[in-house]
């Protein structure tokens, strides 16, 4: 069961146990939904879901200052990092 956010007065808890959810509802607690962190949160979630469904992958990359400078130097004007990586892979005949 998906955890439920329960609210009573100024106190909120996230409850995973269905029996506990029912008990708190009977005591007057309310179910609540957390507020989105940004105005665009819903659109961002939908876009991520669409991209996942289309087979997109997320990559997080940390680079040293020297490596980051080398990446910036290899970028062509208007080229994204992903486009540069694909271009260099094709140049090496790896793709």
HUHUTA-V561403 format. One record per residue. RES is the residue in one letter. SS is DSSP state (2 for helix, 1 for strand, 0 for the rest). PHI is phi in degrees with one decimal (999 if undefined). BURIAL is I if it has 24 or more other ideal C-beta (glycine too) atoms within 12 Angstrom, else O. Layout:
((RES,SS,PHI,BURIAL) (RES,SS,PHI,BURIAL))
//
This chain:
((X,0,999,O) (X,0,-70.7,O) (X,0,-58.5,O) (X,1,-110.7,I) (X,1,-89.6,O) (X,1,-111.0,I) (X,1,-128.6,O) (X,1,-141.7,O) (X,0,61.6,O) (X,0,-102.0,O) (X,1,-118.8,O) (X,1,-125.6,O) (X,1,-138.4,O) (X,1,-104.0,O) (X,1,-118.5,I) (X,0,-99.6,O) (X,0,-79.9,O) (X,2,-59.1,O) (X,2,-66.0,O) (X,2,-67.1,O) (X,2,-60.2,O) (X,2,-62.6,O) (X,2,-62.6,O) (X,2,-69.3,I) (X,2,-61.6,O) (X,2,-65.1,O) (X,0,-86.7,O) (X,0,103.1,O) (X,0,-69.2,O) (X,1,-116.4,O) (X,1,-80.1,O) (X,1,-135.7,O) (X,0,-116.7,O) (X,0,-63.6,O) (X,0,-72.0,O) (X,0,-64.0,O) (X,0,-74.2,O) (X,0,-137.0,O) (X,0,-65.8,O) (X,0,-94.9,O) (X,2,-57.0,O) (X,2,-64.4,O) (X,2,-63.8,O) (X,2,-66.6,O) (X,2,-62.1,O) (X,2,-63.5,O) (X,2,-63.6,O) (X,2,-61.8,O) (X,2,-64.7,O) (X,2,-62.7,O) (X,2,-65.7,O) (X,2,-60.5,O) (X,2,-64.6,O) (X,0,-84.8,O) (X,0,92.6,O) (X,0,-66.0,O) (X,0,-124.9,O) (X,0,-100.1,O) (X,0,-122.8,O) (X,0,-110.2,O) (X,0,-131.3,O) (X,0,-108.8,O) (X,0,-132.7,O) (X,0,-67.5,O) (X,2,-60.7,O) (X,2,-67.5,O) (X,2,-66.4,O) (X,2,-63.6,O) (X,2,-65.5,O) (X,2,-65.5,O) (X,2,-64.0,O) (X,2,-61.7,O) (X,2,-69.2,O) (X,2,-80.3,O) (X,0,-70.1,O) (X,0,-84.4,O) (X,0,-56.7,O) (X,0,79.7,O) (X,0,-89.7,O) (X,0,-84.6,O) (X,2,-63.0,O) (X,2,-63.5,O) (X,2,-61.2,O) (X,2,-64.6,O) (X,2,-61.8,O) (X,2,-62.8,O) (X,2,-60.2,O) (X,2,-68.4,O) (X,2,-64.8,O) (X,2,-64.3,O) (X,2,-62.1,O) (X,0,-86.1,O) (X,0,59.9,O) (X,0,-93.2,O) (X,0,-120.2,O))
//
